[in-house]
């Protein structure tokens, strides 16, 4: 944060108590210098009165911005962790479905192969006795 700038207020010297005889004499110069110091003092007082609260307001807003940035970072971290959790869960669910599909596919393939084998075995046993009967029938003739 930027440091608050508070101008140091100069103290006023005593007002010259001399008489001006002509423009530019020592008394006139000291009075002009005194008036310049008074004007600077008024400027400083005005800056303190006006700029002081504004500087405090700026400092408060900078603190608020820093707090909000910290909250944003915390929320971003929370979102990232939740996103990772969801992605991991989806990956596990997808893997589970893939494994289940593979198991069902292998089971179905096994049932089809088993049914096909039984059908072939049944058809083969039905076909074999007929040629034997036909051979026996030919031999018996």
KAFEN-V504071 format. One record per residue. N is the residue number from 1. RES is the residue in three letters. SS is DSSP state (@ for helix, = for strand, . for the rest). Layout:
((N/RES/SS) (N/RES/SS))
This chain:
((1/UNK/.) (2/UNK/.) (3/UNK/.) (4/UNK/.) (5/UNK/.) (6/UNK/.) (7/UNK/.) (8/UNK/.) (9/UNK/.) (10/UNK/.) (11/UNK/.) (12/UNK/.) (13/UNK/.) (14/UNK/.) (15/UNK/.) (16/UNK/.) (17/UNK/.) (18/UNK/.) (19/UNK/.) (20/UNK/.) (21/UNK/.) (22/UNK/.) (23/UNK/.) (24/UNK/.) (25/UNK/.) (26/UNK/@) (27/UNK/@) (28/UNK/@) (29/UNK/@) (30/UNK/@) (31/UNK/@) (32/UNK/@) (33/UNK/@) (34/UNK/@) (35/UNK/@) (36/UNK/@) (37/UNK/@) (38/UNK/@) (39/UNK/@) (40/UNK/@) (41/UNK/@) (42/UNK/@) (43/UNK/@) (44/UNK/@) (45/UNK/@) (46/UNK/@) (47/UNK/@) (48/UNK/@) (49/UNK/@) (50/UNK/@) (51/UNK/@) (52/UNK/@) (53/UNK/@) (54/UNK/@) (55/UNK/@) (56/UNK/@) (57/UNK/@) (58/UNK/@) (59/UNK/@) (60/UNK/@) (61/UNK/@) (62/UNK/@) (63/UNK/@) (64/UNK/@) (65/UNK/@) (66/UNK/@) (67/UNK/@) (68/UNK/@) (69/UNK/@) (70/UNK/@) (71/UNK/@) (72/UNK/@) (73/UNK/@) (74/UNK/@) (75/UNK/@) (76/UNK/@) (77/UNK/@) (78/UNK/@) (79/UNK/@) (80/UNK/@) (81/UNK/@) (82/UNK/@) (83/UNK/@) (84/UNK/@) (85/UNK/@) (86/UNK/@) (87/UNK/@) (88/UNK/@) (89/UNK/@) (90/UNK/@) (91/UNK/@) (92/UNK/@) (93/UNK/@) (94/UNK/@) (95/UNK/@) (96/UNK/@) (97/UNK/@) (98/UNK/@) (99/UNK/@) (100/UNK/@) (101/UNK/@) (102/UNK/@) (103/UNK/@) (104/UNK/@) (105/UNK/@) (106/UNK/@) (107/UNK/@) (108/UNK/@) (109/UNK/@) (110/UNK/@) (111/UNK/@) (112/UNK/@) (113/UNK/@) (114/UNK/@) (115/UNK/@) (116/UNK/@) (117/UNK/@) (118/UNK/@) (119/UNK/@) (120/UNK/@) (121/UNK/@) (122/UNK/@) (123/UNK/@) (124/UNK/@) (125/UNK/@) (126/UNK/@) (127/UNK/@) (128/UNK/@) (129/UNK/@) (130/UNK/@) (131/UNK/@) (132/UNK/@) (133/UNK/@) (134/UNK/@) (135/UNK/@) (136/UNK/@) (137/UNK/@) (138/UNK/@) (139/UNK/@) (140/UNK/.) (141/UNK/.))
